[in-house]
Structures are given as C-alpha cells and as structure tokens.
C-alpha cells in the first residue's frame, strides 16, 4: 500500500535543554510530547498511536504509554534501528494511518548521555544525582513485585472474584503435557495429572511450579511475503486475516482490574478485521507464561464468558482430539519452549504447522482451516502489551 498523501506531519517540538541533570528521560519524553501536541493543537486524549525505540526506559512503549497517561492507544511500535528509528517511525506511522490502525500517532525521543558518562550502563551517576529507570520504578519496586508474584496476584484475584480453583488451572498444564509427549524437542515430555500440578512446590501463591513455563534458550523465525511471492512458492499458504494490539497498564492504580488482560481489546479488533468469531477457530495458540495467563486470555478473547474460564479449561477441553478447543499442540511454553523468556513466535509457528497439516499426527487438528495466535508481553499483573493474529489456510 502506498502512503503517498495518506499522512501529514502536523506538530513538531525540539526540547530546549542541552544539559538536563535534573530531569529524567521519561520526563523529557513527556515534555516533548506535550510540546508537539500543543504545536498541533491536539491533546494527549487525541493520541491513539505511539511510536518509540530503545531510548524509552523500562518496557519501552508500554511504560511510556502508562507514564504519559495515554489512555486511548490502539497501535504502538517500538522498532529499534538505532539513530534512524525515528525517520523509520514516521513511515510506520503513515502506514498505520493509511491502514486505519490509528489516526493520531505520537513519536517521542529522549536521552541523557551527558548525565550517564560517570556511572556506566543503566543510568547510574554521581552520588545524589537523579538517575534514569522505568518511570514506574519509584512507585512499584518498593513493594517487591516479581514476575512470579504479580502473576500469582492475578490468579488470586481471579479466584476471589469468580471462584476459579487451582484444580482448574492445573488442567491447562495437563493439556500442554498431553501434547508435549509427542514433541521430541520439548523440555518436559512427561504427561502430568491435576494432582501432580497441585503437589508440585508452591512458587507464588496460588501458583505451583508446574503452573509456570519452562526457561529455555532458542528462538524462531517467520517469513511473511506478498500474495504474489506466496503464489510463486510451492508451499502451503497461510493467509493473515486480521490483527489487533493493545497496551494495558495500571494507570496509577485508577480503576485497576487484575482479572482481565489487553486481549479484551486486541481480540475484538482482530476478529472484526478477519470477519470471523472465536467459535470459528479450529485451533488456538495462547501465550502460556503461567496457567493463569492462558485462562484470562481465553476469557478476554471471547472463547467463554468472563469468570467461566475455569470451567472452560477443565476436564481436557484444551486437549487435541478430546476437547472443543485444541491449544498449544507443541506443548507450549508450559512444557516445550519459551525461548529467552519470549514465547510469542513459537505460538505463530505452531499455528502455521496446524494450518499446513504439519503438526504431529497425534495432535493434528482435523480440517484445521482457521487458527488464532495470541500473546501477552510484559507482566500480566502490571503493564503489558497484547497482540492477536487470525490466520486461515488457503
């Protein structure tokens, strides 16, 4: 798609300081954003697309969106290409606008290299000097949040609100293990039972060790081509039908809800673009850093009503050939692979296998022509970004 004439630069602002010992990097990002919006005659509530790169501290775009109070973002891009990132982001913003992904895109850059020259990597400086870090650090780190206990917090809240049980969460691990037994590369190939999960050591109440994903090296890759190139290749074709993305953060604790994820917004976007419904999906690749991650995403994506996820996943409903919604037939992050603590790419890879009919015969879904891959990056209990992809076999 050509972006010629599809977007315009309407606001610009250069920060006046050249030496900023008393300002943090997130603060400079925010001041630049304010200046550019004022130049354009807009407000932060008009912003629905945000673009940044590696200079943004913390979780990058997720942290900055939360810090600046951008409540209406539905498209974000943190592509990192060094100094050329922001030229590239102008093009990305124009593409997103041309495709209807956003209407007002905000691009910010900030840094304090003069202040970091004494302290080395990570923003350290002279004693008493303001240092950089995630904008939320000063407010959240004092409470001792970790990956495990913030997910445990979500699980406990879901149990409190909806009566979800540890036994129901365990069924997610059981389903993953049934699939992993057929994957020769899976880290954990033994089939486990609900009792095995419940009897494994407690890690972060109510999550047990077997509720947690594996930690693995590795990686993956995907090739996405134009229709013309795809037609020239002698390979099964997987068509991208729809996509959605959404950030979710605590927004300073206002209206905080630990029982839902960004899938609540990214899912409907993807399904609407694709013209299909959750009930049409033959297979689901669902991000499984912990069992609670799967349960909440399935609810938020619309596979069941909110609060009914425990019943939905129980009794083998996620096991290929047994249940109504086969999921993570490679064993997923819970049993197979969660490379370098980032499992999103493996979700797409297994969905492609299913759509091509190339999954292991023991877990291959019959007539698999529609599939979903969904991921949650960051922390389910604090700030994260959700992404949903709908694919079809052609």
N, C-alpha and C positions, 0 to 999 in steps of 0.2 A: 504494500500500500504506500502510495506517495504521500508525503507530509507537506508537499508544496502548498502554501497558502492555508494550511489547516490550523496553524497556531501562531501566536504573536507574543513577543516579549513586551510586557506592559508595565513592569516595575523593576527598578534596579537600585541597589544601595551598596556603597562601599564604606566599611567601618572606618571612622576617622583615626583611631589609635594605631600606633605602630609599635608600642610597648605597653603591655597590659598586665602588670604584676598583680593587680587587684581584681581581675576578672577571670572567671573560669571559662573553659572552652564552651560548655553548654550555654553559658550566659551570652557569649559573643554570638553563637548561633542564633539565639533568641532575639538579640538586639538587631542583628542583620535582617532577620525575618520581619520584625516589626517595621524597620525602615523601608524595606521593599514593598510591603503591603501598603504602607502609608503612601508611598510614591505612586502605587497603582490605584489607590482609592478603594482598597478592599480591607477586610478584617480577617482574623485567623479562622473565624467560623465559615468563611467562604472557601477555605482550603480543603480540597478532597484528594490531593495527590502530594506526596512528599518524597523528595529525592536527596540523598546524601551519599557519602562514601566513608572511607576508613577513618577520617578525621573525627567523625562523630563518636564520642565516648560511649562506653557501656555496650548495650546491644544495638548500637548504631541507630538506625531509623526508629526502632521500637522505643528506645529510651528517649530519643529526642521528641518523638510524637507525644509521648506521655508528659515529658518535661514542659513542652510548649503549650500543652492543653489543646492539641489539635484533635477535636472530638469527631470530626466528620470524614477522616481519611478512609478512602476505599481503594487507593492504589499507592504503592510505595516501591522504591527501587534504590538499593544500596550497592549497586555495581561499583567495584573498585578497580580503577585503572590508573591509579596514581594521579599525577597533576592534570591529566587530560579528562579526569572523571566528569568534571562539571560541564565541559563542552559536550561530552557524550550524553550527559543527562538532559541537556536542552533538547537533543534529538529524541531521547527516550520520552521526555515529557510530551513532545509534539506527537510522537507515535501513539502514546496513551490517550491523548486528547482526540486524535483523529479516529481512534477505535472506540471512543466513548467510555474509556476507563476512568477518566477524571475530567474535570472542567477547569479547575484552578490548581496548578502544580506549583509547589514551593520548593526551591532548590537552595540549600544553605551550605556554606563552607566556613570553617573557623579553626584556628590553631594558635598555640602559644610557644613556638620553638625557642624564643628568647628566654623564656622562663624555665625551660627544661634543660638547659645546657649544663647546669651544675649537678643535676640529680639523676641523670641517666634515664633509662627507659621507664615509661609508665607515669610520667608527670611529677616525679619527686623533685624537690628543690631545696633551697636553703631552709634552715630551721625557722619555723614561724611563717613560711611563705605559703600562700594559697596554692594547692596542687590540684591537678585535674583528676577526674574519675567519672564514673557514671553519675548522672545528675541525681539519681535516687539514693546513692550510696550513704550519704549523711543521714538519711531518714529511715533506711531499712536495714542496713548492715548491723546496726546495734542490737537488732533482735535475733541475730544468729540464723538467718534463713539460709538453707542449703537446698540443693536440688531435691534431695530426698524428702526433707520435712515440709517443703512447700507443696509438693505433690501429695504427701500424706495429709496435709491440711485440707486440700481439695477433697480427698477421699472421705475424710472425717466429716466435713461439712455436708457432702452428698448423702452420707449415711444418716446424718441428723435430719436433713430436710426431707428425704424421700424413703428412708428405711432400707437403703441398699445394704447388703451384707458382704462380709469377707468371703463367704462361700460363693456368692455370685461373681465377685471379682475374680476369684480363683478359676472359674470356668473359662475365662479369657486365656489364661496361661495354659489350661488343659487343652484348649483348641489349638493353640500355637504349637504345643508339643506333639499333638497328633500329626500335624503337618510336617514338623521338623524331622521326624523319624525317617522320612523319605528323602531328605536333603543331605547328601553326602558331605556337604561343606558346612553344615550347621554346627555351631559351637555346642549346643545342647540337643542331643538327639533322643534322649530317653523320654518316653511318654510318662507324664505325671498325672496324678489324680488330685481332686479337690483337697483331700486330706494331706497329700504331700505339700501342697502350697501352704495350707494352714499350719502345718507343723514345721515349716522352714522358719529360720530365725526372724524375729521382728526387726525391721530396719528403721522405719519411721511410722509409728502407729497411725493407721491400721495396716500399713503396707509391710508384707513379709518379703524376704529375699527373693522368692520366686515370683513376686509381683513386679520385680524390677527387670529391666532389659539387661542384655549382656553388654560387656565393654569389649570392643574389638577393633583391631586395625583393619585396613582395607579401603575400599572405595568403589566407585562405579562411574559409568558414563552413559550418555544418551546422545543420539544424533537426531535432530529434528530437521526436516527438509521441506522444500516447497512441494506442492502437488505434482509439478512437472518432473522433478527429480525422483519423487517416490514412484511415479508411473514407469520410470526408466529402470528401476531396480527390480530384480527378480526375488523379491522378499514379500512376505505378508505385510499388509499395510494396516497401521493403526492410526485412525483419524482422531485428531483433537477436536472435541465438540464444544467444550466450554471450560472456563476457568474463573476462579474468584480468589480474592485475597483480602485479609482483614487483620489489622492490629488490635490487640486488646491489652489495656494496662489498668492499673488500679486507680489512676486519675486522682492521686492524693487521698484515696480511701473513700471518695464520694460514690455512693451507690455501688459499692463493691459487692460483687456476686462471684463466689468461688465455684459455683456449680455449673457454670457454662463457659465455653471457650469461644474463640473467634470464628469457629465453624458456624456459629449461629448466623453470621453474616456472609462468610465466604461461600458456604454451601448453597444458599438460595441463589446467589449471583451465578454460580457455575451451572446449576440445574436450569435456571431460566435461560441462560445463553445457549445451553445444549438442547433445550426443548424436551427434556426428559424429567422423570421423577425418581426419588430414591427407590421406589418399588420396582422400577425398571432395571435396576442394577443386578447383574448376574454374579458379580464378584466385587469385593471391596478390599483395597489395600489401605489400612488405617494405621497411622503413626502410633507406635506402642512402646514409648519410653517406660511407661508403667501401665498396669492394668487399668487404673482409673482413667488414664488418658484415652484409652480405647472407648470405654463406656461413655464418657462425657461427649466425645466426638460423634459417636453413633447417634446419641440423642440429638445433638445440635445440628447434625446433618439431615435429620428428619426420618431416620430409619425406625424410630419409635418416639413416643411422647416423652417429654421431659419428666424424669423421675422413674421411667419404666425401663431404663437401660439394664438394671439388674435382672429383671425378668427376661428381657430380650436376649441377653448373652448366655443365660443359664441352660443347662441340660443339653449342651452340644450344639446350640443353634448356630455357632460360627464354624463348625467343622464341615469341611468339604465332603459332600456325599451323604451327610447326616442332617445338617441344619438348613435353614432358609437363606442364610447369608454367609457363604464361604468367605473367610477373611485370611489374609497373610499366609497364603498356602506354601510359602517358603520357610515358614517358622517365624518370620518377622523379627523384630528387634528383641522380642522376649526370649527367643531360642536360637535364631540363626545368626543375625548380623546387624550391628548398629555401628557402622564404621565411623571412627573418630568422633563418636558421640553425635553423629548426624545421620539419621536414618531415612531421610526423605527420598533419596534417589533409589534406594532399594525397593521402596513402595511402588514407584513407577515401573521399575524393571520387572517385578513380578506380575504387575498388571499387564504389561506387554506380553509376557510369556503366556498368561492365561488367554488373552485375546488372540494370540497366534496359535493357540493349541499346543504350546511347547512346555507347559508345566509338567511336573512328574505325573505319569499316568494315574497314580494312586490319589492325586489331589486335583487333577484337571477337572474343571467345571464343564459340564456338558453344555454344548451350544453357547459358549461364552462369547457374547457379541457386544455387551456393554459393561464397562467397569469404571470404578471410581478410585482415585488415589488421593488421600488427604493427609496433610502433615501439620504439626504444631511445633514451631521452633521457638526457643527461649524457655520460659518457665510457665507452666500452666497456672501456678498459684500467684504469679506476679504479672509480668508483661510478656507477651508472646505474639507471634505472627502466624496466622492460619492461612493455608493455601489449599485449594481444592481443584482437582483436574478430572474432567469427564472424558472418557475415550471410547471409541467404537471400532470394532473390526469391520474392515471393508472387504 
